[in-house]
Amino acid sequence: MTAVGVDGRPGPTGAEPVPTTSGAPSHRRATLRRATGRLHRFLRICFPSTMSIVVAFMVCIVAPVSLVALHIHENPMFSPIDESAHFDYVNRIADGGLPRLGQPMLNTTMRAVACRGTALPGAVVPPCSTAVLHPGQFGGGGLSYEAQQPPAYYAITVPFRWAAVHIFGLSPLSGTRAVGALWLVAGLLLLWIAGRVLRLAPKVIGAAILLVAVAPAVVYESSIVSNTASMVFVGGLIAVSAALAFRYPGRWVPPVLLLVGVFAAATKETGALAAVVVAALFAILAFPRRPTGAGWLRSAWGWVRIWLPNGGALAIGAVVTVVAWSVISNRLSLIDPKTLPALGALRGYPVGVALIAREALTLLTPATGSYDAFRTTTSATVPVSSLLSQHLQTITGVLLGYLFIAGGAAGLFVRPRRWHHWLGLLTLAALFVGGIVLGVGIWLTYDADPGLSGRYGLALLPFLAIALVTAVRGRWVLGGLWASAIALCGLDFFYMLSR
């Protein structure tokens, strides 16, 4: 008997039908078409018009890159906010190692500090021409006292630093600083995507992003070598992943949010605060209505089942990473953290919870409650423009800080509260309470005043910005926010160019 092939033609006797492969290419083409269609629809959501592309380009790229580049150019000396120790961390990662608390800084780091100097009145470093440098010639005993920081920021920075140095010809310090602009731009773009996924109009989310981009603490921290430079990115990453999980739930949510929580805490421990805020927001959104009797137990279990795959995964990833890195860093440490010479000035006077709670108030202003972002001087012989810059910085800094607080607190005065109201309220609570917890942890670990400042809450600044612009009503109010953001951007340039 003659066998019939799969194509309908006679085949060899006793032969099994040969599977066809003609459907495989068409299946792949169909899959590619579906993926392309989804990507096209997603891009249409993110950028619904040509004007939205222009707005995103200006607020997410042009404004922040210009400000960071100018700040780097105008401030060649090392920042006193531990920049030399962070720079040493990057250098050690680039050399294939991992710093350990109490290790002397590398010779390359000490040479850079000697040649650049430190922008701190009274700081003394050996001359750049010194033949042999010793750790004892530098502040803090020349030790790598930021080695307790988690390594994600430094490891990611290294390859981009290599490109900046070997392709674009920047110095090692300037090249490392320049990577901060990339962290900032990526974070702002993620924040734009999060806002569009949440159906915020481009003119609304654009105002929020520009307010973040021109904030003094953002400009400063993005212009120096510090893992705080990655915090806007962390806030934006958590925002976009949470927005996608809220709008497009599925089996992808638990593993992705778990990894996002791990990354947030592995970049800087304070990134875990942002993860906890969004996890709490998911918990509130999933909270059941008021049942009675035995319904409470069923509702509570149902609430936990709803919350665990999204907010639970995010919080678990962040908290477990913080605990794990604390154990690892203690094992790697070469000295007792309570004996670090770099913190000697923060010891010798009483420290308690009351002092820490007072310092934690500065976290409520993450945009401004930190080291002054622009060059200042108190000399009576400086030009009038520089003196004017000092006064204006104080005024605009206070007003911008209060503006973000107002956005976060707006949920106190409305009912019913929507997701953005809860986001603002949870962010303010986390900044203060989390600041106290962080301060107590630093105090117990280092036996020193934690010296809390607004930069510790920088990962939560995007949340305050979203809460602010989402709560505004009326085109005049939104226009006022745009006018304020543009004015602050112009003033930032004035502050840095004032001599």
N, C-alpha and C positions, 0 to 999 in steps of 0.2 A: 504494500500500500504506500502510495506516495504521500509524504508529509507536506503540509502546507505551511509555508513560512509566515512570519508576522506581517509581511507586506502583501500577502495574498497570493504570492507566486509559489509554485511547487518547490519543496525543499527536499533534502536528502532523506531517504527512508530511515525511520527510527530516530531522526534527529529531534532534539528538543527545540522548542521555539527560542529564537535568539532575542533577548531583550533589546528593545530599541533605545537608542540614546538621542533620538531626534527631539524628544520632549525636554531634555535637560537644558539645552541653550535657551529655549523659549521660556522655561521656568525661571532661569536666571535673569532673563531680560524682564520678565514680569516683576520679579522681586526688585530688580534695579529701578524699574519704573515706579513701583510703589514707594521705595525709599526716596527716590528723587522727588516724587510728589509730596511726600511728608516734609522733606527738607524745604521745598518751595513754599508750602503752606506755613511752615514755622518761620521762615524768613519774612513772609508777608505779614505775619503777626508782629514780628520784631520791628520791621521797617515797612510800614504800610504805605509810605509815600516818599517821594524824593526829598521833600522837606524834612521828614523824620531822619533820613540818612544824614543830611546836612547838620541837623541839630545834634545827633549822636556824635558825629565826627568832631564838632566843635567842643562839646562839653566833656566828652570821654577821652579825647586825644589831644586836640590843639591846646586847650587851656591848661590841663595838668602838665603836659610835657613842657610847655613854655615856662611855667612857673618853676617846675623842678629843675630844669636846665639852668635857668637864671640863678636860682638859689645855690646850686652847686658851683657855678662860676664865681659868684660873689662871696662864697665862704670856703676858701681853700684849706683852712685849718681844720683839725679834727674837732668834732663836737665834744663838749664835756659830758654829753649823755652817753658815756660808756662806748663811744664809737670805736676807740682803739681796740677794746676787748672783743667787740663784735667783728671787727676787721681781722683780728687774729684768728677767730673761729673760722672765717671763710678761708683764710690762708691755710689753716691746718687741714680743712676738708679738701682743698685743692691739692695738697700734698699727699692725700690718701690716708690721713689719720683722723682721729677724733680727739678734741681737747679734753683734758681732765682738770677738774677744779684744783687750783693750786699750782698748775704747771706754769713755768715761765713763758712769756710770750716769745714768739719766734724772732730771730734776728731781723728778718725782713719787716716785721711789724714795728719793732723798736726803731729801725732805721727810718721808716716812713714817719713815725711820730716825731723823731728828732728833727727831720727835715721840714715837716709841715707845721709842727707846733700844735698846741691845743688852745682853743678859743675860750680860755678860762683865766680871768684876772688872777695873777699870782702864781700860775702854773709855771714850773721850771722844768725844762727838758735839756739834755745835753746838746751841744752844737751838732749840726748835721755832719761836720767834718771830723767828728770824734772817730778815731780808728777802731776802737773796740767798745762796744756798748754792753752794759750790764743791766739786768732787771732792776737792781736797786737804785738805778739812776732815774727811774720813772715812778710816777704816782701809783699808789696801791701795790708797791713792791714789784711792779712789772709782771704781775701774775695774770693768768687767763681766768679772770673771775666771772666771765659769762659762760663758762663751760657747762653750767647747770642747765642751760637753755636746750630745748629739744632741737634736733638737727635738720628738720625738713627745710626751713627757709634757707639755711646756709648751703645745703646740698643742691637745691634747685638754683640758687644764685650762681654757683661756681661755673657751669657751662656758659651762662649768659655773660658772666664777667670775662671769661676767656674770649668770647667773640668781641666784646667791647674793647678789650686790650689788644688782641692780635689782628683784628680785622679793621677796627675803626681807630686804632692808635691811641687810645686813652691810657692814662696812667692807671696802675692797679687800684688806687683809691678811687679815682674818678670813675673808672670802669665799674667798680663794685657799687658805687653810689648810683650810677646811671641805671642799674638794674631795678632800682626802686621805682623809677618811672614806669617800667614795664609792669611791675606788680600793681601799681596804681591804675594804669590804663586798663589792664585786664580786669581788675576789681570793678571799675566803673562800668565797663561793658557788661559784665555779669549783672550788675545792678540794673542797667537799662533793660536787659533781657527779662529779669525778674519782674520789673514793673510792667513790661508789655504782656508777659504771661498772665499777670494779675489784672490785665485790661485797663491799665492806667494810660491815659492819653500821652503821646510823646511830649507835648508841652508841659505836662504835669511831672512826669518822671525826669524830664530834662532839667527842670528847675531844681529838683532834689539832688541830682548828680552834680550840677554846677556848684551848689552850696557846699557839698562835700569836697569837691575838687579844690575850692579856694580857701577852705578852712586852714588857719595857720598851722595847727598841729599836723594836719595831713601833708601840707607842703613840706614842713620841716622834717617829719619822720620819713617821708618818701625821698628825701634828699641826702640822707646820711646812711651809713651802714648800720642797720639795726633790724632785728626780726620784727619790730613794730611796723616796718615798711610793708609787710605782707598783710596787715590786719584789715585794710579795706578790701583786699582780695578775699580774705576769709569771710568777712561779712557778706560780700557779694555772692560768693560761692554758696554759702548757706541759704541766702535769700532765694537764689535761682533754683537750687535743688528742692527747697521747700515749696516754692511756687509750682514747680512742675509736678511734685508729688501731690499737691492739693488739686491741681487741675486735671492731671492725667495719672490717676492712681493705677497701680498694677503690681505684678510680681517683682518688677525691677526696683521698687521703692525701698524695701528693707536693706538689701545689700548696699545700694548706692548711698543711702543716708548714713548707714553705719560707717562706710569708708569716708564720707564727708566729715563726720564727727571725729574720726581718727585723725584725718588730715588737719582739721582745725586746731586740735590740741597738740599735734606734733609740730606745728609751725610755731606756736607760742601758747603757753598754758592759758593765757587770757582769752584765746580763741574759743576755749570751752564755754566761756560765759555766753557767747553768741549762740552756740549750739543749745545751751540750756534754755535760753529765752525762746527760741523757736520750738523746742520740745514742749515747753510749757504752753505755748500758743496752740499747738496741736492738741494738747490735753484739754484746753478750754473749749476749742471748737468741737471736740468729740464728747464733751460732757453731756450726760443724759438729762432729760427733763425730770422734774420732781415726781418720782413715783412714790407710792405709799406702801407700807407693810413690807412683805417679802420682796416687793419689786426693787427695793434698794440694792439687795445683793445681786440680783440678776442684772440690773442696770450697771452696777459697778464692774461686774465681770465683763459685760459687753463693752463698757468704756475702755477697760484695759486692753481688750482684744482689738479694738479700733486704734488705740493709741500706740501700742507696742511696735507695729510695723513701720510707723513713720517717726513720730516724736520719740518713742522709746528707743528705736535704733540709733537715732541721732545722739541722744543723751548718753546712751550706753557707750557708743564709740568714743565720745569725748572724755567721759569720766574715767573709763578704763585706761585710756591712753595717758591721762594725767597721772594716775596712780602708778602705772607701769613705768613711765619715764622717771618719776620720783625715785622709785626703787633702783632703777638702772643708774641714774646719775649719782645716787648716794654710794653705790658700789664702786663707781669709777673714780670718785673723789679721792684726791691725794691728801687733803687736809680737812680738818674740821671746819665747816662753813662758818662757825661762830668765831673763828680766828682770822677771817679774811682781812688783810690790812686795808683793802679798798673801802671797807665800810667802817673804818675806825672812827671817822668823824660823826657817824650816826649812832655811836655808842657813848656811854658815859653820862647819860641823863635818863630819867625815868621814862619808860614807854609802857603804855597800857592800852586797853580797848578804847578808852575815851579819846586818847590822842589819835588812834587809828581811825575811829569813826569820824573824827573831824577831818582827817586827811582824805577819807573816802568821799567826802563831799565834792572834791575836785573831779572825781570820775563822772559826775553829773554833767560836766562840760567837756566831753572828749574832744570837741573841735578846737578848744582854746585853752583848756585847763592844764597846760603843760609848759615846757620850756619855751621861751619867746621864739617865735618862728623866724624872726627877721633881725638883722643887725641893728643894735641900738647902742647908744652911748649917753653918758651923763655929763660929758664935758661941756663947760660953759662956752667954749670957743668953736663949737661945731656950727655949721651953717643952719640957717633958720629952717630949711627944708627937713633936716634931720631931726631937729627939735619938734617940728610939727608932726613928723612921722611917729615919734614916740607917743605923743598925746593921742593921735588918731588910732594907733594900734591898741591902746588901752580902751578907748571908747568902742571901736568896732568889735574888739574881742569880747567885751562884756555883752554887747547887744547880740552878737551871733550866738554866744553861749545861751543866753536867755531865749532866743528864738527856737533853738532845738529843744530846750526844756518845755517851752510852751507847746510845741508839736507833740511831744511825748505825753504831756499832761492833759491834752485836749479830751481824752476819753473820760476824764472825771466829770465832765459837764454835759454829757449827752446820754440819752437812753432811747432805744436800746443801743448797746455797744456793738460795733462791727469789728472785724478782724484787725483793722488798722488801729482802732482805739486800744484794743487789748495789746497789740504789739508795742505801742508807745508806752503804756503803763507798765508792762512787764519789763521793758528795756530800762526804764528809770529805776524800777525796784532792783533789777539785777545789777545795775551800775553801783548803787549804794551798798546793798547787802553783799554783793559779790566783792566789792572793794574791801569791805570789812573782813570777809573770809580770806581774801588774798593777803591783806595786810597782816592779819594774825599769823597766817602761814609763814610769811617772810620774817616776821618778828621771832617766831619760835625757831625757825631754821637758822637764822643768822644772828640772833640776839642783838638786833639793831632796829632803829626806826625804819619802817619800810619806805618812807618818803613817797607815798602814793601821789600820782598826778593823773591828769586827764588821759595821757597816752595809753594807760592801761585799759581804757574802755574804748579804744579806737575801733575795734571790730564791731561794736554795737552802734557806731555813728550812722551807718547806712540805714539801720532800722528807725532811728529817730528822724532821719530825713524822709523816709517813706511815710512814716506816721504824720509828719508835718504837712507834706504836700497833699496827701490823700484826705486830710481833714479840712483843707481850705475849701471855701465855697465862694463862688463869684469870680468873674474874670479880673476884676480890679484887684482883688487880694492876690490872685495868682500872678498878675502883672507886677504887683509890688514885690513879690518874692523874686521874680526874674530881675527886676531893677536892682534889688538889693544884691543879688548874686553877681551881676555884671559890675556893679559899683565896687564890690569887695574884690573882684578880680583885678580891676584897674588899680585899686589901692594897694594890693599885694605887689604889683610891679613898682609902684611909687615907693613903698617901704624898702624894697630891696635895692632900688637905684638911688635912694637918698644917701648923700655923703655927709 
